[in-house]
Amino acid sequence: MIDVTILGSTGSIGRNTLDVLARHPERFKVVALTAHGNVAAMSEQCQRWQPRLAVLRDPQAAAELKVALRQAGVATEVASGAEGLVEAATQGDYVMAAIVGAAGLLPTLAAAKAGKRVMLANKEALVMAGPLFMSAIRQAKATLLPIDSEHNALFQCLPPDFQQGLGDSGIERLLLTASGGPFLNTPVEQLAEVTPDQACTHPTWSMGRKISVDSATLMNKGLELIEAHWLFAASPQQLDVVIHPQSVIHSMVVYRDGSVLAQLGQPDMRTPIAHALAWPERIAAGVQPLDFCQLNQLTFQLPDERQFPCLRLARAALAAENGSSAVLNAANEEAVQAFLDGQLRFIDIAAVVEDTLAAVDAPVPTSLDDVLALDAAARRQARLCQRQREVSY
């Protein structure tokens, strides 16, 4: 039996992970679950999976969970706060790192330092602290497997003996596909009127609200470029994005001899989750196979950075080779939340990020404290930039 911890178990990735695990009870055991503050969902998961530890980041929610589990006769230990998340991350053999945003950095880094198989769905760990995180993976001899569908696709298309760095592998480029989100064909002048509900209605994927907005702005793809840089030691010039609205091809590796290897599948996160859980083997994920006779067309186009300025900002942050990626991430999280709260227009998300990048000095972080200090400074500046652009719906 393989012991599994899920950081962010009540979110989309967490729920899909539990779905895959439920199909293989003879192989996996859930030992720890974490979430932010969803007491009802966590109580239900604890009653179903009986983990040793459950953590809610919100202390009040954790107190309510204790009562609920005691009344249900569930013996799961309950903890709270950042310390509880770090404790959960050191449990088990495999850790699914699926906490959204900067909040996932500390527990994901703790899992890496503990030498776990880290199944990385929290891209911010690499965007904020790429050198530190990859160093921790190497020093602890941890196993790092990507869960984002694009990076998992690239991983599957790379040579089995691939070592970080494209130079000697015969690889020319890594192509990340993007659906284009709900506003791919929306005229730029209409984007000012976009509502949060419209931005969160993704045409092909079912995701949480924050990542759905990132997909709508294409910031998600920008963050994925930065993540791919650290995962595969690829230079900015070796990384490209192509719009593929059908979300059937999840990414491609372009080889020097003209070959292009692509990973195809349904737009269902259970596929990369199952791949990471079983690697190097394969297990059933509950996903229907592609019916090629039902695929009417597969189309591709270059992203328009006038319509998606967040992609341009992410490329610039990656090319800067300093702490700009951490600033980019912090500013985007603040701006997206302000948009979801009705305090900022959709088109001003990119504007707040750009203003913050221009205002915050971003030296190369050399420690986790440096990363956290830069994150805090960027958030303060982003809130200031936001207030200058606030609107009321």
C-alpha positions as CSV (number, residue, x, y, z in Angstrom):
1,M,0.0,0.0,0.0
2,I,1.2,3.5,-0.9
3,D,0.4,6.3,1.6
4,V,-0.9,9.4,-0.1
5,T,-1.3,13.0,1.2
6,I,-3.5,15.5,-0.7
7,L,-2.7,19.2,-0.2
8,G,-5.9,20.9,-1.3
9,S,-8.3,18.0,-1.2
10,T,-11.5,19.9,-1.5
11,G,-10.5,21.7,-4.7
12,S,-10.9,20.4,-8.3
13,I,-7.5,18.6,-8.4
14,G,-8.0,17.1,-4.9
15,R,-11.4,15.8,-5.8
16,N,-10.2,14.3,-9.0
17,T,-7.3,12.7,-7.2
18,L,-9.7,11.0,-4.7
19,D,-11.7,9.8,-7.6
20,V,-8.7,8.0,-9.1
21,L,-7.6,6.7,-5.7
22,A,-11.1,5.2,-5.2
23,R,-10.6,3.1,-8.3
24,H,-7.5,1.4,-6.8
25,P,-8.2,0.7,-3.1
26,E,-5.8,-2.2,-3.1
27,R,-2.9,0.1,-4.1
28,F,-3.3,3.5,-2.3
29,K,-4.2,4.7,1.2
30,V,-5.1,8.3,2.1
31,V,-3.2,9.4,5.2
32,A,-3.6,13.2,5.2
33,L,-6.0,15.7,3.7
34,T,-5.8,19.5,3.8
35,A,-8.0,22.4,2.7
36,H,-8.5,26.1,3.5
37,G,-11.8,26.2,5.3
38,N,-14.5,24.0,3.7
39,V,-15.7,22.1,6.8
40,A,-18.6,20.3,5.2
41,A,-16.4,18.9,2.3
42,M,-13.5,18.0,4.6
43,S,-15.8,16.2,7.1
44,E,-17.3,14.2,4.3
45,Q,-13.9,13.3,2.9
46,C,-12.6,12.3,6.4
47,Q,-15.6,10.0,7.0
48,R,-15.1,8.4,3.6
49,W,-11.2,8.0,3.7
50,Q,-10.4,7.9,7.5
51,P,-7.0,9.7,7.1
52,R,-4.7,10.0,10.1
53,L,-4.6,13.8,9.8
54,A,-6.9,16.5,8.4
55,V,-5.8,20.1,8.2
56,L,-7.8,23.3,7.6
57,R,-5.7,26.4,7.3
58,D,-8.5,28.5,8.9
59,P,-8.3,27.8,12.7
60,Q,-12.0,28.5,13.3
61,A,-12.9,26.0,10.5
62,A,-10.6,23.5,12.0
63,A,-12.3,23.8,15.4
64,E,-15.7,23.2,13.7
65,L,-14.2,20.2,11.9
66,K,-13.1,18.7,15.2
67,V,-16.6,18.8,16.5
68,A,-18.1,17.4,13.3
69,L,-15.7,14.4,13.2
70,R,-16.1,13.7,16.9
71,Q,-19.9,13.6,16.5
72,A,-19.4,11.3,13.5
73,G,-17.2,9.0,15.4
74,V,-14.1,9.6,13.2
75,A,-10.7,9.4,14.9
76,T,-8.9,11.6,12.4
77,E,-6.5,14.1,14.1
78,V,-7.3,17.7,13.1
79,A,-4.7,20.5,12.8
80,S,-4.8,24.1,11.5
81,G,-2.6,26.9,10.1
82,A,0.5,26.9,8.0
83,E,2.2,24.6,10.5
84,G,-0.5,22.0,10.1
85,L,-0.1,22.2,6.3
86,V,3.6,21.6,6.6
87,E,3.0,18.7,9.0
88,A,0.6,17.1,6.5
89,A,3.1,17.5,3.6
90,T,5.6,15.3,5.4
91,Q,3.1,12.4,5.8
92,G,2.9,9.5,3.5
93,D,4.9,8.4,0.4
94,Y,3.3,10.5,-2.3
95,V,2.1,14.1,-1.9
96,M,-0.4,15.7,-4.3
97,A,0.5,19.4,-4.1
98,A,-2.8,21.1,-5.2
99,I,-3.1,24.1,-3.0
100,V,-3.8,27.1,-5.3
101,G,-1.5,30.1,-5.2
102,A,1.3,31.2,-3.0
103,A,-0.3,29.5,0.0
104,G,0.9,26.2,-1.4
105,L,4.6,27.2,-1.4
106,L,5.6,26.2,2.1
107,P,3.9,22.8,2.3
108,T,5.0,21.9,-1.2
109,L,8.6,22.8,-0.3
110,A,8.3,20.8,2.9
111,A,7.2,17.7,0.9
112,A,10.2,18.2,-1.4
113,K,12.6,18.5,1.5
114,A,11.1,15.3,3.0
115,G,12.1,13.4,-0.1
116,K,8.5,12.6,-1.1
117,R,7.1,11.8,-4.6
118,V,5.8,15.3,-5.2
119,M,3.0,15.5,-7.7
120,L,3.0,19.1,-8.5
121,A,-0.2,20.9,-9.4
122,N,0.8,24.1,-7.5
123,K,2.7,25.9,-10.2
124,E,3.4,28.8,-7.9
125,A,6.1,26.8,-6.0
126,L,8.2,27.0,-9.1
127,V,7.1,30.5,-10.3
128,M,7.9,32.0,-6.9
129,A,10.9,30.0,-5.9
130,G,12.1,27.9,-8.8
131,P,15.9,27.7,-7.9
132,L,15.1,27.0,-4.2
133,F,12.5,24.4,-5.0
134,M,14.5,22.5,-7.6
135,S,17.5,22.6,-5.2
136,A,15.4,21.0,-2.5
137,I,14.2,18.3,-4.9
138,R,17.8,17.4,-5.8
139,Q,19.2,17.5,-2.3
140,A,16.5,15.3,-0.8
141,K,16.5,13.0,-3.9
142,A,12.7,13.6,-4.1
143,T,10.7,12.6,-7.2
144,L,9.0,15.5,-9.0
145,L,6.2,14.7,-11.4
146,P,4.1,17.5,-13.0
147,I,0.3,17.4,-12.8
148,D,-0.6,20.4,-15.0
149,S,-1.9,18.8,-18.1
150,E,0.6,20.6,-20.3
151,H,3.7,19.8,-18.3
152,N,2.6,16.2,-17.7
153,A,2.1,15.9,-21.5
154,L,5.6,17.2,-22.1
155,F,7.0,14.8,-19.5
156,Q,5.3,11.9,-21.3
157,C,6.7,13.0,-24.7
158,L,10.3,13.4,-23.5
159,P,12.9,10.6,-23.8
160,P,12.6,8.0,-20.9
161,D,16.2,8.8,-19.9
162,F,15.7,12.6,-20.1
163,Q,17.8,14.6,-17.7
164,Q,17.2,18.3,-17.2
165,G,18.4,20.4,-20.1
166,L,17.4,20.3,-23.8
167,G,20.9,20.8,-25.1
168,D,22.1,17.2,-25.6
169,S,18.7,15.6,-26.0
170,G,17.9,16.4,-29.7
171,I,15.0,18.7,-28.6
172,E,14.5,22.0,-30.3
173,R,11.4,23.4,-28.5
174,L,8.6,22.7,-26.1
175,L,5.2,23.7,-27.2
176,L,2.5,24.3,-24.6
177,T,-1.0,24.3,-25.9
178,A,-3.7,26.7,-24.5
179,S,-7.4,26.6,-25.1
180,G,-7.7,30.3,-25.3
181,G,-10.3,30.5,-22.6
182,P,-13.8,31.9,-22.9
183,F,-12.7,35.2,-24.6
184,L,-10.6,33.8,-27.5
185,N,-12.8,35.4,-30.1
186,T,-14.1,38.3,-28.1
187,P,-13.2,41.8,-29.5
188,V,-10.7,43.5,-27.2
189,E,-13.0,46.5,-26.8
190,Q,-15.7,44.3,-25.2
191,L,-13.4,42.8,-22.5
192,A,-13.9,45.8,-20.2
193,E,-17.5,44.6,-19.6
194,V,-16.6,41.0,-18.7
195,T,-18.1,39.7,-15.4
196,P,-16.5,37.2,-13.0
197,D,-19.1,34.6,-13.9
198,Q,-18.3,34.9,-17.6
199,A,-14.6,34.7,-17.0
200,C,-15.1,31.5,-14.9
201,T,-17.1,29.7,-17.6
202,H,-14.4,27.8,-19.3
203,P,-15.2,26.2,-22.6
204,T,-13.4,22.9,-22.1
205,W,-12.1,22.5,-18.5
206,S,-13.8,22.4,-15.1
207,M,-11.6,24.4,-12.7
208,G,-11.7,26.6,-9.7
209,R,-12.5,30.3,-10.1
210,K,-9.0,31.7,-9.7
211,I,-7.4,29.4,-12.2
212,S,-10.4,29.9,-14.6
213,V,-9.7,33.7,-14.6
214,D,-6.0,33.0,-15.2
215,S,-7.0,30.9,-18.2
216,A,-9.3,33.7,-19.4
217,T,-6.4,36.2,-19.3
218,L,-3.8,33.6,-20.4
219,M,-1.8,34.4,-17.3
220,N,-2.1,30.7,-16.5
221,K,-0.2,29.9,-19.7
222,G,2.4,32.5,-18.7
223,L,2.9,30.9,-15.3
224,E,3.2,27.5,-17.1
225,L,6.0,28.9,-19.3
226,I,7.9,29.8,-16.1
227,E,7.1,26.4,-14.6
228,A,8.3,24.6,-17.7
229,H,11.6,26.6,-17.6
230,W,12.3,25.1,-14.2
231,L,10.9,21.6,-14.7
232,F,12.8,21.0,-17.9
233,A,15.7,23.5,-17.7
234,A,14.5,25.0,-21.0
235,S,15.5,28.5,-22.0
236,P,12.8,31.1,-22.7
237,Q,13.7,30.8,-26.4
238,Q,12.9,27.1,-26.3
239,L,9.4,27.6,-24.9
240,D,6.4,28.5,-27.0
241,V,2.6,28.7,-26.7
242,V,0.0,27.8,-29.3
243,I,-3.7,28.2,-29.0
244,H,-5.6,24.9,-29.5
245,P,-9.3,25.5,-28.6
246,Q,-10.3,21.8,-28.7
247,S,-7.9,20.9,-25.8
248,V,-7.2,17.5,-27.2
249,I,-3.5,17.9,-27.7
250,H,-2.1,18.9,-24.3
251,S,1.4,19.8,-25.4
252,M,4.2,18.9,-27.9
253,V,7.9,18.3,-28.0
254,V,9.6,19.4,-31.2
255,Y,12.8,17.4,-32.0
256,R,15.8,18.4,-34.0
257,D,15.1,15.8,-36.8
258,G,11.7,17.4,-37.5
259,S,9.7,14.9,-35.4
260,V,7.0,16.3,-33.2
261,L,5.7,14.1,-30.3
262,A,2.3,15.1,-28.9
263,Q,0.2,13.8,-26.0
264,L,-3.5,13.6,-26.7
265,G,-6.4,12.9,-24.4
266,Q,-9.7,14.1,-23.1
267,P,-9.7,17.4,-21.2
268,D,-9.8,15.5,-17.9
269,M,-7.3,16.0,-15.1
270,R,-7.7,12.4,-14.0
271,T,-5.4,11.4,-16.8
272,P,-2.3,13.3,-15.6
273,I,-3.2,12.5,-12.0
274,A,-3.3,8.7,-12.7
275,H,-0.1,9.0,-14.7
276,A,1.8,10.6,-11.7
277,L,0.3,8.2,-9.2
278,A,1.4,5.1,-11.1
279,W,4.5,6.3,-12.9
280,P,6.3,4.5,-14.5
281,E,3.4,2.2,-14.8
282,R,-0.1,3.0,-16.1
283,I,-3.5,2.6,-14.2
284,A,-7.1,3.2,-15.1
285,A,-8.2,6.8,-14.5
286,G,-11.9,6.5,-15.3
287,V,-11.4,8.7,-18.4
288,Q,-13.1,7.8,-21.7
289,P,-10.7,7.2,-24.5
290,L,-10.6,9.6,-27.5
291,D,-12.9,8.6,-30.4
292,F,-10.9,9.9,-33.3
293,C,-13.8,9.5,-35.7
294,Q,-15.7,12.0,-33.6
295,L,-13.0,14.7,-33.7
296,N,-14.2,17.1,-36.4
297,Q,-11.1,19.2,-36.4
298,L,-8.0,20.2,-34.5
299,T,-7.1,23.9,-35.0
300,F,-4.1,26.0,-33.9
301,Q,-3.3,29.7,-33.9
302,L,-0.7,32.0,-32.3
303,P,-1.8,33.9,-29.2
304,D,-2.6,37.6,-29.7
305,E,-0.6,39.4,-27.0
306,R,-2.7,42.6,-27.5
307,Q,-5.7,40.6,-26.4
308,F,-3.8,38.6,-23.8
309,P,-1.2,41.0,-22.4
310,C,-0.6,38.8,-19.3
311,L,1.3,36.3,-21.5
312,R,3.6,39.1,-22.6
313,L,4.2,40.1,-18.9
314,A,5.0,36.5,-17.9
315,R,7.5,36.2,-20.8
316,A,9.2,39.4,-19.6
317,A,9.3,38.2,-16.0
318,L,10.9,35.0,-17.1
319,A,13.5,36.7,-19.3
320,A,14.4,39.1,-16.5
321,E,16.2,36.3,-14.6
322,N,15.6,38.0,-11.2
323,G,12.7,38.0,-8.7
324,S,10.2,39.3,-11.2
325,S,8.3,36.0,-11.5
326,A,7.5,36.1,-7.7
327,V,6.3,39.7,-8.2
328,L,4.2,38.7,-11.2
329,N,2.5,35.9,-9.3
330,A,1.7,38.0,-6.2
331,A,0.4,40.9,-8.3
332,N,-1.8,38.6,-10.3
333,E,-3.3,36.8,-7.3
334,E,-4.2,40.2,-5.8
335,A,-5.7,41.5,-9.0
336,V,-7.7,38.4,-9.8
337,Q,-9.2,38.4,-6.3
338,A,-10.1,42.0,-6.7
339,F,-11.8,41.2,-10.0
340,L,-13.7,38.3,-8.5
341,D,-14.8,40.6,-5.7
342,G,-16.2,43.1,-8.2
343,Q,-13.5,45.7,-7.4
344,L,-11.6,45.6,-10.6
345,R,-12.4,45.3,-14.3
346,F,-11.2,42.3,-16.2
347,I,-8.9,44.4,-18.5
348,D,-7.3,46.0,-15.4
349,I,-5.9,42.7,-14.1
350,A,-3.0,42.9,-16.6
351,A,-2.7,46.6,-15.9
352,V,-2.2,46.1,-12.1
353,V,0.3,43.4,-12.8
354,E,2.3,45.6,-15.2
355,D,2.2,48.6,-12.8
356,T,3.4,46.4,-10.0
357,L,6.3,44.9,-12.0
358,A,7.4,48.4,-12.9
359,A,7.2,49.7,-9.3
360,V,8.8,46.8,-7.3
361,D,12.5,46.2,-7.2
362,A,13.0,42.4,-7.7
363,P,16.5,41.2,-6.8
364,V,17.2,37.5,-7.1
365,P,15.9,35.7,-4.0
366,T,18.6,33.7,-2.3
367,S,16.4,32.3,0.5
368,L,12.8,31.4,1.3
369,D,12.7,34.5,3.5
370,D,13.7,36.6,0.4
371,V,10.9,35.0,-1.6
372,L,8.3,35.7,1.1
373,A,9.5,39.3,1.6
374,L,9.3,39.9,-2.2
375,D,5.8,38.4,-2.3
376,A,4.6,40.6,0.5
377,A,6.1,43.8,-1.1
378,A,4.5,42.9,-4.4
379,R,1.1,42.4,-2.8
380,R,1.3,45.8,-1.0
381,Q,2.1,47.5,-4.3
382,A,-0.5,45.6,-6.2
383,R,-3.2,46.7,-3.7
384,L,-2.1,50.2,-4.1
385,C,-2.2,50.0,-7.9
386,Q,-5.6,48.3,-7.7
387,R,-7.1,51.1,-5.6
388,Q,-6.1,53.6,-8.3
389,R,-8.2,51.6,-10.8
390,E,-11.1,50.4,-8.7
391,V,-14.5,50.3,-10.1
392,S,-17.9,49.2,-8.8
393,Y,-20.2,47.0,-10.8
